[in-house]
Amino acid sequence: MISEIAFRDLFDLAADCMLVLGADGCIKEINHIGHEQLGYTRAEMVGQHISRFISSEFSSGIAARIAELLKQGNLTFESAQVRKDGSVLPVEISSRTIKLEGENAFFSVIRDISKRKQIETKLRESEEKYRALFEESYDGLFISSPSGKYIDINLKAIQMFGYDTKEEMLGLDLAKDIYADPADRKKIIASVNAHGFAEFEVVAKKKNGERITTLCSFTAVKDRSGAITAYRGIIRDITEKKRSEELIWRQANFDTLTGLPNRDMFRDRLGQAVKKSDREDLPLALLLIDLDQFKEVNDTLGHEVGDILLKEVAKRTRSCIRESDTLARLGGDEFTVVLPDVSVTGHIEDVAQKIIGRLAEPFQLGDEVVYISASIGITVYPNDADDIDALMKNADQAMYVAKGKGRNRYSYFTLSLQQVAQNRLRLINDLRGALKHSQFQVHFQPIIELTTGQIQKAEALIRWKHPERGMVSPADFIPLAEETGLINEIGNWVFREAARWAGSWDKLFKERCQISVNMSPVQFHLNVNMCDDWMKYLAELGLAGNSIVIEITEGLLLHAGAEVTDNLLKFRDAGIQVAIDDFGTGYSTLSYLKRFDIDYLKIDRSFVTNLEKDADNMALCEAIIVMSHKLGLKVIAEGVETEAQRSLLASAGCDFAQGYLFSKPVPPEQFEKLLKLNNGPHLNS
């Protein structure tokens, strides 16, 4: 038996409060730590009822606790003591019944659990925060069992999959009920088990069967032994993001109008085809398709009809090639076809001819029937070039040859074409510097009034004196100027030179010599303010509008868009007269002649050349002259080289003529001498 002294020592040295209560609940004994942690002396506590030192929250239940203790013999419960200073101390009380001097008593150990309570509070707060984050997260969150069933899932994920409650989803099998492809979960779990983490894009099923694209991140939850007890997952619906990315990708790589690959995607496809050709040692063909007459359709019927036409062209061309071939739209009216694996040229030609044939068929575009054709340039890899850029240049050169041969046909690239193209490129580069280096000249060809034989007008004609090539024909450089847009600058220069000389001669001679200048259709589209600029310059020179005549082609009237119409009407209102050049070779109608108030028709030299031998040509010239006079127009015959031609035209009533019979085009100083001879005494003094 432990002695009373030894028990007292143990009692007082205990780390927890120990006390003895009588059956009435009064304190009979308490150890040192017991009264000290409450701030009392032993004397202050012994004899007092325990309820005095218990928080009011718990004191009312003391009687019930004593009754329960008497019944059970021992009892452990949480309570709270009140210190002398009024502060509350959370405690855990463990009591058991004892006999003290033959009467019931209670021995209690009271442990300070304030630190434990603080930890519990922090854990509870942490759990609440975690639960709040879990439930209110922008992303879907879930926990699944190792077998793949949901253990917990937040509101965002529930809504994402189209369910109404958490209970509906708990227990669902991810592989069978959520993933569109059950094999996805096996791949994910294998990666998580190997690396502890995995992130995958997964196509998932909603409750209604709808598919969504999700981004899923998984981590494994392991116990102390390293065994996986669960998987935590974050899931985000990226369906709209994927759609946006797909849209951006399509817009970056496909033509929005036709749905065909665009230039960038075409280059990628062509690059892949070249690599495949190298691997398999099979040639490929590149076809560059340019639509003939497309611009006229756009200008005449509008861009909306033009867009419909391009869509139909894409459909028809697609029907002419294999599924493995690539059809792309480079922009405007240019398309390309890549034909891989072509071991014989016959297949290439069959495809090219099919495309030409299909595109030559009429297009029914709403109420309009449209006819176009196609010019196709063909080049073969690796025969013609060893890289993509060279192939493109080759196809472009071959396409221009097809156009030059009359369009509606195809042409193969050859080395001679390359030489022509290089020469053409050098000529374009030289053309850009021709104005700057004063290489252009204006020559004037007299236009004679047939009834008097006097020079009444002259046509201003540009000449290019190249420092190395010598005189370059306008037929060689004007098309290049139109193609590059330089025609606007060159055309303005010709006008200003012609006007400057006209002003000089206007002061020198009593009789005005009207000067005509040729205008390219391209100028009308490049410079909408052309008429205003020209009239301003004429005013600076003190010249009236009718000092100048502009010569245009029949085709310009036939396809006159807003820019053309506006400028022509401005010219008319300003007094500048208009002549139709090469009349009879195009498609003008009488309505156009009246609509634009045309002043002169110039009979093309092809009708004049055989005038003496060909009765039909004579009849045609007579008809043009009679018709023109009936409409109030004057007629100028071009290319008159013999006295017989002059005589026949004069007898038919032709008003004016020009040609080598009278004079070839000459420099302005020489033309001025002709004017002096022509005017004689009519010089201004």
C-alpha angles and dihedrals in degrees: 000000000000112000120245090243092053091047090050090052092050090044093054096040096051115121092224131058113269125187142163121226128196120229087262091060096251120137112252098173138003132181128237098263089046097064095029096058088054094046096245135118119242090249091054092056107035110093093020122117111255091234089072089069098041124091113257087241089069106020094085090062097053095098091053091048091052091050091049091047092052089050099046102029095227137038139179123196143146122255141148131247126210118227123218089256090056097254119135124238118198110223143175113226121204112185137174133181119255136175115246115186088337095308133103114266137159131237112203135185112202115196125197105237098172093116091047090050091050090052091047090049091051091047091049092048090047091050091048091050091047091049091047091049090044094050099037098041117131087225127062112258128192145162120216133188122247087259091058104256124132115257097172134001133177131234095258092057091045090054092042091060094042099248125139104216141021090240090064091059103038107102095020114139111239095208096047104029105030113026117073087212111039089203089069092075092053090054092047095048092046090054094045092048090050099043106015091240138054137177122195141164106237131185106225136190123237122214090264092050096256115144121233131179114235136185108221127193118191134190128181122239111214135187125226091278091055095251115142110246099172146344124242117208141189116200128187129186105233097168094116091042090053091047091050091048090048090049092048090047092049092047090050095047108026135058108250093213103050101018089233124133110277128224095282094048090043091056090050092050092046090050091052091048091052091052090048090049090053093049096047097033092232122133124236131207129221118204120194111199122197120183116232118219093010093124090054090054091050094047095044104037101024136250094282091063089042090056092051089050092052091052091051091047089054092051094048094046092048089055090059098058140060126264089248093055122092123233116188138172113226093189138283108020097332122113131174134205125199113203110191124193098027109159095167130045090221091077092051092052092046090055093045092049092047091053092047091048095048094047092048090061115098118270116220103210107177107293093347129086111206130192123199137155137208135235113204129197116199129198130170131218128250094004096065105027144359102220141043098251093052090049091053092050091048093051090047092052092048091049092055089051089054089052091047091053092059104285126251090084143083131245133194123229115251133179090251088059089056091054090049090049092050090049089048092051092050090049091052091051091049090047091058090061098038096092093044091052095043094242095142123090132186118224124189127218115200120240110209127210101231097211094055104021089229127137105250101159144009137207116230110222125186122231127190118211102196114201092228107019097043117216110007116205116243086230087066101045107027093070089050091049090051092048094050097040092244088118090083093058092040093046091051090050092052090049093050092047092048092047092047092054091043088055091050093050092044088062093043100049133044092218113068116234109212114217124209124205127195117239125202118221086235091065091062091057097042099048118036090173094053097115093049091050093048095048090050090055092047089052090052088055092046092242128142121232092252090064086083133055121193118213118211135172127251091243091063091062094045092057099029110159127188094281092052095044094047094050095045092051090048090052090050093049090048092054096249107140125226129220128191107226123213091009115194097037097081140045107271119153128209090245091062091050091056097037093059096035094238114200105193139026117204112207108224117249090238089072094044098049096070096030094123096049104032116067091189092059090049091049090049092051091049090050092051091049094048093045092048093050091048088054092046095252129135121228129224120190116212129208099026106169106156137054089234091058090049092050095049092048092047091050089050090056098254110166104209140009139191132187146104091298086074103025142317117240107289137187115273094255091055092044089053089057089053089052091051091051090045096048098039107169092009093090118126109248 
